[in-house]
Amino acid sequence: MQAIIILGSMCALVAHTATAEAAPAWCKGGDEKPSYDLKSLFTEADADRALDGLVAASCYPEADVASMAKQIEATRAVWSRRLGLTEADWADVSEYAHQQRHMKGNPRIAVRDRQAAWSAYSPIDQYGSLMSADTGDVDAAYLADAFGTKLTQLGRLGYVVNCLEANDAPVRWAMCASDIAALDMAKLAAEIRSDTTHSATDRMTARIVAYETLSQKVPKHLAETKAVREKEPAYEKMWTLAAAAHVQWSKTDARWIALADSLDAARVTGSRAASKGCIDKTWDAWKTVVGAIPAKELATIQGLPGNEFATQLVAKLASEPNSYLVALALNECATLEGKDDELIGLVGYGLVRWPGFRGPRTAGQTAILTAGLELDDRNATIDHPKVHRDWIRGTGNTGVTGQGAIESVKIDTAKDQATITFAKKKITQQRCVKGHYTNRISQILDGTIHYYYVCDKEITETIEVPPSPPLKVGARYATGLKPGMTVSVSDDFVSVAYPPGKTVPTVVTGVEVK
């Protein structure tokens, strides 16, 4: 009996040794040995379970699959085509299959270094950041746009998955339609293979998500959106607007895109060196975009209480890609460098909840938001994605603190300030010097009767109106100011200046215009 047991053990050892020697070169161990279910080994549709079964059957074949080698290889070839796997990539599959169950199945992948510049993100980092973007401090559309020409197929995949899961569906679907059309499984597979900065588990997670998205979710999504667009003209218009925004974006000035890129990088990295010198750069850019607006066009802006000239100017700049990017960069730079003022605050207030034009996706969102679309169904509403970019700092409390004709402007270079003194103003008015009350009741207030008063004699007189007290503004806002000009000052900046007796401005926020 003992001899039989020993002989049986020897046979098992020989069989195990033969199996180990026959295992493919890509077989690798791990924390948990995968298993297979013979009933579903060749028909399993779920990628995760199918790969587990194929690794188990290939690397640890039992007697029940020993004669099925050709069928196993054929099934493995099918999954290789579906996932874009080379033979060498099966080492990743094996490593993934050996992971403990709780380590798999989550499509979200952590970014290796959240303090790295976005331009330094690997393809899988881009995927991970965009997949979870709306749960962090930046919306997915802004981040995808900020990747710019460096947006990878995997980054695009993360953005699309995020988009398909959105609750505010139609608007966001229109925004990501171009990205859905651009996805390519072969290119995705190549990027995944090349990203050795992440683990095999991360690479396999991305592969499975890419396969499931392109083979299952996207076809279903396209069928659903086709029906939605055919039923509701306003939704069809959204797709048209978003597509046009992608085309139009190619005309945006590369200088301002690069400027916004550099300030975003300085912010996310926290690097002082990265933002050094940005004050002069962003202010020069501000002068360029504001100075490009014709003075006659600026003359149409009428400052009103609660909606002053500068507030309307910021809204105008935020409505166009080039000036939006410059305004964004100016606010970011001033915030990072601690050089903010009331104009910077006003810019931030105008941009913090505005989709803007960081790239073609946010441009599409802005186009849809401002198109005045209405649904045919009166009981339905368009749910626009919410925007709140916490790093944009601003305040809407800016108001006119002084206005009138300039008497003098004095620059203090040491303090980088200018003091504006206002001239006395004479006005002509009519004043009643003699009159009487009638017996006609004008109103009754708190039980008291008030009667109409009639003026019997008026005189015309000229009086001096006390000027606004002297005001200190940033020295850069004194550019082009001369005695006699009429100016409107908001706290520490000059919003607009007009030549004597003119309604067309010559200086706007420290920028000379023509």
Disulfide bonds with the S-S distance in Angstrom:
Cys27-Cys59 1.88
Cys163-Cys176 2.08
Cys278-Cys333 1.96
Cys432-Cys455 2.18
